[in-house]
Amino acid sequence: MGLFRRGPKRDGRDAPRDPEFSFFSEAEGARFRAQVREAFAEKGLEVSVYADVVSDSEGRQFGLANLAAVCHNDERGPRAWPEVVRQHVGMVLRTMDAPSALDTLPTEQIRAQLYPRVVGADGLNPENFAYARSLAPGLYEILALDLPESVMMLTDEALEPLGDLRYLRDQALYNLRGLPVEGHETVKDSEGMRFEVVLGDSFYTASRVLALDAVVRQVTGDELTADGALVAMPFRHQLAFHAIHDTGMISALSAMASFAAAGYTDTPGAISPFVYWWRDGTLTQLSDRDEDGDGLRIVVGDDFQELLERLVAQENNDRGDDA
């Protein structure tokens, strides 16, 4: 999975836009939904297709947002959509029709396949995920069961027979720390701005912010200091970070804010468009949309302001010593 994508040939932005998925033109949206209906029909299931969901005669619903984003981001363009849609529909139906893994897998195997997932508030029903741990406003940690073709986000009811929640979370974090780094790229400019991006096909790549100390050690060979790091998780397949050592984090913060906002838009598994300050496992939001919603702004509290002032003073003192 590349860090930056070159867009395939598509309808121009001047074409009328799809009312639900604005990254599609009206014509592209109609083509996408027709392909979804056809893929279900090939599997013997007639569905009613709505703007963002399809429904079968039994009342089961299948959301279209992630699939639409996957098609939008496929570098091969619309010619690849039929196959992408068929594969996705086949996977969904196999998962729906198969016995629940919670009923067929031994408890120890379930625990071995548990991972924590960082998710945004959109689509997370608090009635089913009362145990979800709040990481920052609109950002939560839940537990998921990793399966060959899918990821099952575990509800309160699903977790209950598996044992103590604290033990399950510890096991999930242990599993997360054991994952390899699939890919790593450095974003930098001629002025010295720099941050690192871990990327991969794993659904838990962004969630590795929960084990950031281990990720930083794997990628850079260095340990995080007590000042922590800047982090961004725009969507499930990317985690960006900048370990804080000096005032270089000021330019990194600005660049990462733009990076996170751009990466969050129109991507499957979107998590957050913001940058956070990671310090000893705690996340503090540093970027936000401006008041008119069209731009970005940096918002810092007293603790982060004190950090900035200390780093600036330290840099000035170092310059004085060198004079």
C-alpha positions as CSV (number, residue, x, y, z in Angstrom):
1,M,0.0,0.0,0.0
2,G,1.6,3.3,-1.1
3,L,1.8,6.4,1.0
4,F,0.6,8.6,-1.8
5,R,-1.8,7.5,-4.6
6,R,-1.9,8.5,-8.2
7,G,-5.5,8.9,-9.1
8,P,-6.8,6.7,-12.0
9,K,-8.7,8.3,-14.9
10,R,-12.1,9.2,-13.6
11,D,-15.0,11.7,-14.3
12,G,-13.9,15.3,-13.8
13,R,-14.8,17.2,-10.7
14,D,-17.0,19.4,-12.8
15,A,-19.3,16.4,-13.3
16,P,-22.4,16.3,-11.1
17,R,-21.5,14.6,-7.8
18,D,-23.1,11.5,-6.2
19,P,-25.2,12.8,-3.2
20,E,-23.9,10.2,-0.8
21,F,-20.3,9.5,-1.9
22,S,-19.0,12.8,-3.2
23,F,-15.8,11.2,-4.5
24,F,-18.0,9.6,-7.2
25,S,-19.7,11.4,-10.0
26,E,-23.4,10.7,-10.3
27,A,-22.6,8.3,-13.1
28,E,-19.9,6.6,-11.2
29,G,-22.2,6.2,-8.2
30,A,-24.9,4.7,-10.3
31,R,-22.4,2.3,-11.9
32,F,-21.0,1.3,-8.5
33,R,-24.5,0.5,-7.0
34,A,-25.5,-1.5,-10.2
35,Q,-22.4,-3.6,-9.7
36,V,-23.2,-4.2,-6.1
37,R,-26.8,-5.4,-7.0
38,E,-25.4,-7.6,-9.7
39,A,-22.7,-9.2,-7.4
40,F,-25.4,-10.1,-4.9
41,A,-27.7,-11.5,-7.6
42,E,-24.8,-13.7,-8.8
43,K,-24.8,-15.2,-5.3
44,G,-28.6,-15.8,-5.5
45,L,-29.5,-12.9,-3.3
46,E,-31.8,-10.1,-4.5
47,V,-31.2,-6.9,-2.6
48,S,-32.7,-3.4,-2.5
49,V,-30.0,-0.8,-3.1
50,Y,-30.2,2.5,-1.3
51,A,-27.7,5.4,-1.2
52,D,-25.3,4.0,1.4
53,V,-26.7,0.5,2.2
54,V,-28.3,-2.6,0.6
55,S,-31.0,-4.7,2.3
56,D,-32.2,-8.2,1.6
57,S,-35.6,-9.8,2.1
58,E,-34.7,-10.9,5.6
59,G,-33.9,-7.4,6.7
60,R,-30.1,-7.8,6.8
61,Q,-28.3,-4.7,5.8
62,F,-24.9,-4.3,4.3
63,G,-23.2,-0.9,4.4
64,L,-21.6,0.5,1.3
65,A,-19.3,3.2,2.6
66,N,-16.1,1.2,3.0
67,L,-16.6,-0.7,-0.3
68,A,-17.2,2.6,-2.1
69,A,-14.0,4.0,-0.6
70,V,-12.1,0.9,-1.6
71,C,-13.3,1.2,-5.2
72,H,-12.5,5.0,-5.2
73,N,-9.0,4.4,-4.1
74,D,-8.2,1.4,-6.4
75,E,-5.4,2.6,-8.7
76,R,-6.8,0.6,-11.6
77,G,-9.8,2.7,-11.8
78,P,-13.5,1.8,-12.6
79,R,-12.5,-1.2,-14.8
80,A,-11.4,-3.0,-11.6
81,W,-14.6,-2.2,-9.7
82,P,-16.7,-5.3,-10.8
83,E,-14.1,-7.7,-9.5
84,V,-13.5,-5.7,-6.3
85,V,-17.2,-5.7,-5.6
86,R,-17.6,-9.4,-6.3
87,Q,-14.8,-10.3,-4.0
88,H,-16.2,-8.1,-1.2
89,V,-19.8,-9.4,-1.6
90,G,-18.5,-13.0,-1.6
91,M,-16.5,-12.4,1.6
92,V,-19.5,-10.7,3.3
93,L,-21.9,-13.5,2.5
94,R,-19.4,-16.3,3.5
95,T,-19.0,-14.5,6.8
96,M,-22.7,-14.0,7.3
97,D,-23.6,-17.6,6.5
98,A,-20.8,-19.3,8.3
99,P,-21.1,-20.4,12.0
100,S,-19.9,-17.7,14.4
101,A,-16.2,-18.1,15.2
102,L,-17.1,-17.4,18.8
103,D,-19.1,-20.7,18.8
104,T,-16.5,-22.8,16.9
105,L,-13.1,-21.7,18.0
106,P,-11.6,-22.8,21.3
107,T,-11.3,-20.0,23.9
108,E,-7.5,-20.0,23.8
109,Q,-7.4,-19.7,20.0
110,I,-9.8,-16.8,20.3
111,R,-7.5,-15.1,22.8
112,A,-4.6,-15.7,20.5
113,Q,-6.4,-13.9,17.7
114,L,-7.5,-10.9,19.7
115,Y,-6.3,-7.4,18.8
116,P,-7.1,-4.0,20.0
117,R,-8.5,-1.6,17.4
118,V,-8.6,2.1,17.5
119,V,-11.8,3.4,15.8
120,G,-13.6,6.6,15.4
121,A,-17.0,7.3,16.9
122,D,-18.9,7.0,13.6
123,G,-20.5,3.6,13.4
124,L,-19.7,2.6,16.9
125,N,-23.0,1.9,18.7
126,P,-22.4,2.7,22.4
127,E,-25.2,0.4,23.4
128,N,-23.2,-2.6,22.1
129,F,-19.7,-1.4,23.1
130,A,-20.1,0.0,26.6
131,Y,-16.7,-1.4,27.4
132,A,-15.0,0.7,24.7
133,R,-12.1,2.8,26.2
134,S,-12.1,6.4,25.3
135,L,-8.7,7.5,24.0
136,A,-9.6,11.1,23.1
137,P,-12.8,12.9,22.0
138,G,-14.3,10.8,19.2
139,L,-11.6,8.1,19.5
140,Y,-12.0,4.7,21.1
141,E,-10.3,1.4,21.7
142,I,-12.2,-1.8,21.3
143,L,-11.3,-5.5,20.9
144,A,-11.5,-7.4,17.6
145,L,-11.2,-11.0,16.6
146,D,-8.9,-11.5,13.6
147,L,-10.3,-14.1,11.1
148,P,-9.0,-15.3,7.8
149,E,-11.4,-13.2,5.7
150,S,-12.8,-10.6,8.1
151,V,-12.4,-8.8,11.4
152,M,-15.1,-9.2,14.0
153,M,-15.5,-6.2,16.3
154,L,-16.5,-7.8,19.7
155,T,-19.5,-6.4,21.5
156,D,-20.1,-6.5,25.2
157,E,-22.2,-9.7,24.7
158,A,-19.5,-11.4,22.7
159,L,-16.8,-10.6,25.3
160,E,-18.7,-11.7,28.3
161,P,-17.9,-15.5,28.1
162,L,-14.3,-14.9,27.2
163,G,-13.1,-13.8,30.6
164,D,-11.9,-10.8,32.5
165,L,-11.8,-7.7,30.3
166,R,-8.4,-6.5,31.7
167,Y,-6.8,-9.8,30.9
168,L,-8.3,-9.9,27.4
169,R,-7.0,-6.4,26.7
170,D,-3.5,-7.4,28.0
171,Q,-3.6,-10.4,25.7
172,A,-4.7,-8.3,22.7
173,L,-1.9,-5.7,23.3
174,Y,0.6,-8.6,23.5
175,N,-0.6,-9.9,20.2
176,L,-0.4,-6.3,18.7
177,R,3.2,-5.9,19.8
178,G,4.1,-9.1,18.0
179,L,3.0,-7.8,14.6
180,P,5.8,-7.0,12.1
181,V,6.2,-3.6,10.5
182,E,4.9,-4.2,7.0
183,G,6.2,-0.9,5.5
184,H,7.8,2.3,6.6
185,E,8.4,5.6,4.7
186,T,9.9,8.9,5.9
187,V,8.2,12.2,4.9
188,K,10.7,15.1,4.9
189,D,11.4,18.4,3.2
190,S,14.5,20.5,2.5
191,E,13.9,22.6,5.6
192,G,14.4,19.7,7.9
193,M,10.8,18.8,8.6
194,R,10.5,15.0,9.1
195,F,8.0,12.4,10.3
196,E,7.7,8.7,9.9
197,V,4.8,6.7,8.5
198,V,4.2,3.0,9.2
199,L,1.8,1.5,6.6
200,G,0.5,-1.9,5.7
201,D,-2.5,-4.1,4.8
202,S,-3.1,-5.1,8.4
203,F,-6.3,-3.7,9.8
204,Y,-4.3,-3.0,13.0
205,T,-1.6,-0.8,11.5
206,A,-3.1,2.5,12.9
207,S,-4.0,0.7,16.1
208,R,-0.3,0.2,16.9
209,V,-0.4,3.7,18.4
210,L,-1.4,1.7,21.5
211,A,2.0,0.2,21.5
212,L,3.8,3.2,20.1
213,D,7.0,2.8,22.2
214,A,7.6,-0.6,20.5
215,V,6.8,0.7,17.0
216,V,9.2,3.6,17.4
217,R,11.9,1.2,18.6
218,Q,11.3,-1.1,15.7
219,V,11.3,1.7,13.1
220,T,14.0,4.1,14.4
221,G,16.0,2.0,16.9
222,D,15.5,4.8,19.5
223,E,13.5,5.0,22.7
224,L,10.8,7.6,23.2
225,T,11.6,10.2,25.9
226,A,9.2,11.5,28.5
227,D,8.1,14.2,26.1
228,G,6.5,11.5,23.9
229,A,5.6,12.0,20.2
230,L,3.2,13.5,17.7
231,V,1.0,10.9,16.2
232,A,-1.7,10.7,13.5
233,M,-4.0,7.8,12.5
234,P,-5.9,9.0,9.4
235,F,-7.2,5.5,8.6
236,R,-6.6,1.9,9.6
237,H,-3.6,1.2,7.3
238,Q,-1.4,4.2,8.4
239,L,0.2,5.4,11.6
240,A,2.4,8.6,11.4
241,F,4.7,9.7,14.2
242,H,7.4,12.2,15.1
243,A,9.4,11.5,18.3
244,I,9.8,14.7,20.2
245,H,13.4,15.8,20.9
246,D,13.6,19.4,19.9
247,T,11.8,22.3,18.2
248,G,11.8,20.3,14.9
249,M,8.4,19.0,16.1
250,I,6.9,22.4,15.3
251,S,7.2,22.0,11.6
252,A,6.3,18.3,11.9
253,L,3.1,19.2,13.7
254,S,2.0,21.5,10.8
255,A,2.9,19.0,8.1
256,M,1.3,16.1,10.0
257,A,-1.9,18.1,10.4
258,S,-2.3,18.4,6.7
259,F,-1.2,14.8,6.2
260,A,-3.8,13.4,8.6
261,A,-6.7,15.5,7.2
262,A,-5.9,14.4,3.6
263,G,-5.4,10.8,4.5
264,Y,-8.7,10.7,6.4
265,T,-10.8,11.8,3.4
266,D,-12.5,9.2,1.3
267,T,-10.6,6.2,2.7
268,P,-11.8,2.8,3.9
269,G,-11.5,2.5,7.6
270,A,-11.2,6.2,8.3
271,I,-10.2,6.9,11.9
272,S,-9.3,10.5,12.6
273,P,-8.3,13.6,10.6
274,F,-6.3,15.1,13.6
275,V,-2.9,15.0,15.1
276,Y,-2.4,14.0,18.8
277,W,0.3,14.4,21.4
278,W,1.2,10.9,22.7
279,R,2.7,11.0,26.2
280,D,3.0,7.8,28.3
281,G,0.1,6.3,26.4
282,T,-2.2,9.3,26.8
283,L,-3.5,11.1,23.6
284,T,-4.1,14.8,23.5
285,Q,-5.7,16.3,20.4
286,L,-3.6,19.1,18.8
287,S,-5.2,19.9,15.5
288,D,-8.8,20.6,14.6
289,R,-11.0,22.1,11.9
290,D,-11.2,25.8,11.9
291,E,-14.5,27.5,12.8
292,D,-15.8,27.6,9.2
293,G,-14.9,23.9,8.7
294,D,-12.8,24.6,5.6
295,G,-9.3,24.6,7.1
296,L,-7.1,23.4,9.9
297,R,-6.0,25.0,13.1
298,I,-3.5,24.0,15.9
299,V,-4.9,24.0,19.4
300,V,-2.5,23.5,22.3
301,G,-3.1,23.4,26.0
302,D,-1.0,24.6,28.9
303,D,1.1,21.4,29.1
304,F,2.0,21.4,25.5
305,Q,2.7,25.1,25.6
306,E,5.1,24.5,28.4
307,L,6.8,21.8,26.4
308,L,7.2,24.2,23.4
309,E,8.7,27.0,25.6
310,R,11.1,24.5,27.3
311,L,12.3,23.2,23.9
312,V,12.8,26.7,22.5
313,A,14.7,27.8,25.6
314,Q,16.8,24.7,25.5
315,E,17.7,25.4,21.8
316,N,18.5,29.0,22.6
317,N,20.8,27.9,25.4
318,D,22.5,25.4,23.1
319,R,23.2,28.1,20.6
320,G,24.6,30.3,23.3
321,D,27.0,27.6,24.4
322,D,28.2,27.2,20.9
323,A,28.8,30.9,20.4
